[in-house]
Amino acid sequence: MTSEEPTKPTNKRARPSDLPEDELDVFPLVYDSDEEDSTPVKNVGREYNELKIGMVWGNVFEARTFIKNYAIITKFEYYQVKNENYRLRYKCGDEKCEWMCYVRRNCDGHTMELKSTSNQTRTCRGKAMNKNKLAHAGWVANEVKQLIRSVRSTRPCDVQEVIWTKYGVNVSYSTTWNAWTICMERIVGSYDEGYIVMPELTIQVLLENPGIISTCSIDLMTNEWTGTYISYKGSMEG
């Protein structure tokens, strides 16, 4: 009597098609073939990959953000013809391309709608490289501000990886450094602004704590803060 050999488990990698719909957004990698040695491709966000006539946004800021993210994901650049609080008009950066986007405020006074006069037909080839001028430091900072606020150990190289994973666009290290600096200033404040108010802070400490010694020194040539000395009465009296 022969015994059947146990079936060896196969280490099959999970695929997006095997996951529930609500888990697709957090799935980090997708594969472009059924072979085991398939090369993983970064999962570009699906939230901004379609622009349709009649789309409505809650306000002009949401409309601007959506259209910019759409252009970055679909790898083309545009320039602003009109950029006002009640209407937006953008044209493709390629002069030969007919793409044009026109958004106008609705009668309710705040929602914005993509009008039928828009031309969503793109005849340009887009950006061959994974770079986009629209992905500047300010845009990157807005995209990662919540991440940096939650995870203070996030570094500029981590920001690069997040933007590439979510949008499929490469940003330079200097851009991510500037974005990281912007986020940190929004969270903890600007060091430069703190040094500017240091003389006034020294005076306020002196007024609120009688008997202390408080001094602040600045460079008379550049008016830059150079040092602050505070000695409390309790410390001096032992």
ChimeraX attribute file (.defattr): number of C-alpha atoms within 10 A of each C-alpha:
attribute: neighborCount
match mode: 1-to-1
recipient: residues
	/A:1	3
	/A:2	4
	/A:3	5
	/A:4	6
	/A:5	6
	/A:6	6
	/A:7	6
	/A:8	6
	/A:9	6
	/A:10	6
	/A:11	7
	/A:12	7
	/A:13	8
	/A:14	12
	/A:15	13
	/A:16	15
	/A:17	9
	/A:18	10
	/A:19	11
	/A:20	8
	/A:21	9
	/A:22	8
	/A:23	10
	/A:24	17
	/A:25	14
	/A:26	9
	/A:27	13
	/A:28	14
	/A:29	16
	/A:30	18
	/A:31	18
	/A:32	9
	/A:33	10
	/A:34	8
	/A:35	8
	/A:36	10
	/A:37	8
	/A:38	11
	/A:39	12
	/A:40	12
	/A:41	13
	/A:42	15
	/A:43	19
	/A:44	21
	/A:45	16
	/A:46	13
	/A:47	12
	/A:48	18
	/A:49	16
	/A:50	12
	/A:51	14
	/A:52	11
	/A:53	16
	/A:54	12
	/A:55	12
	/A:56	18
	/A:57	18
	/A:58	12
	/A:59	17
	/A:60	22
	/A:61	11
	/A:62	14
	/A:63	20
	/A:64	16
	/A:65	13
	/A:66	18
	/A:67	19
	/A:68	18
	/A:69	20
	/A:70	21
	/A:71	21
	/A:72	24
	/A:73	22
	/A:74	17
	/A:75	20
	/A:76	22
	/A:77	20
	/A:78	20
	/A:79	14
	/A:80	12
	/A:81	13
	/A:82	14
	/A:83	14
	/A:84	10
	/A:85	13
	/A:86	16
	/A:87	16
	/A:88	21
	/A:89	17
	/A:90	19
	/A:91	20
	/A:92	21
	/A:93	16
	/A:94	17
	/A:95	10
	/A:96	10
	/A:97	15
	/A:98	17
	/A:99	19
	/A:100	18
	/A:101	23
	/A:102	19
	/A:103	28
	/A:104	20
	/A:105	21
	/A:106	15
	/A:107	8
	/A:108	7
	/A:109	9
	/A:110	15
	/A:111	17
	/A:112	27
	/A:113	22
	/A:114	23
	/A:115	17
	/A:116	13
	/A:117	11
	/A:118	18
	/A:119	14
	/A:120	14
	/A:121	10
	/A:122	15
	/A:123	12
	/A:124	15
	/A:125	10
	/A:126	16
	/A:127	13
	/A:128	9
	/A:129	9
	/A:130	14
	/A:131	16
	/A:132	18
	/A:133	10
	/A:134	18
	/A:135	22
	/A:136	15
	/A:137	20
	/A:138	16
	/A:139	15
	/A:140	24
	/A:141	25
	/A:142	13
	/A:143	17
	/A:144	20
	/A:145	19
	/A:146	11
	/A:147	15
	/A:148	19
	/A:149	15
	/A:150	9
	/A:151	10
	/A:152	10
	/A:153	10
	/A:154	14
	/A:155	13
	/A:156	19
	/A:157	13
	/A:158	15
	/A:159	25
	/A:160	20
	/A:161	14
	/A:162	17
	/A:163	19
	/A:164	17
	/A:165	18
	/A:166	18
	/A:167	23
	/A:168	21
	/A:169	21
	/A:170	16
	/A:171	21
	/A:172	14
	/A:173	13
	/A:174	11
	/A:175	20
	/A:176	24
	/A:177	19
	/A:178	17
	/A:179	24
	/A:180	25
	/A:181	16
	/A:182	19
	/A:183	22
	/A:184	17
	/A:185	14
	/A:186	13
	/A:187	13
	/A:188	9
	/A:189	12
	/A:190	13
	/A:191	9
	/A:192	11
	/A:193	10
	/A:194	12
	/A:195	16
	/A:196	14
	/A:197	11
	/A:198	18
	/A:199	17
	/A:200	12
	/A:201	15
	/A:202	17
	/A:203	13
	/A:204	12
	/A:205	14
	/A:206	18
	/A:207	12
	/A:208	9
	/A:209	12
	/A:210	10
	/A:211	13
	/A:212	17
	/A:213	15
	/A:214	17
	/A:215	14
	/A:216	16
	/A:217	14
	/A:218	16
	/A:219	10
	/A:220	8
	/A:221	6
	/A:222	7
	/A:223	10
	/A:224	13
	/A:225	18
	/A:226	11
	/A:227	13
	/A:228	14
	/A:229	10
	/A:230	13
	/A:231	13
	/A:232	14
	/A:233	13
	/A:234	9
	/A:235	8
	/A:236	10
	/A:237	6
	/A:238	5
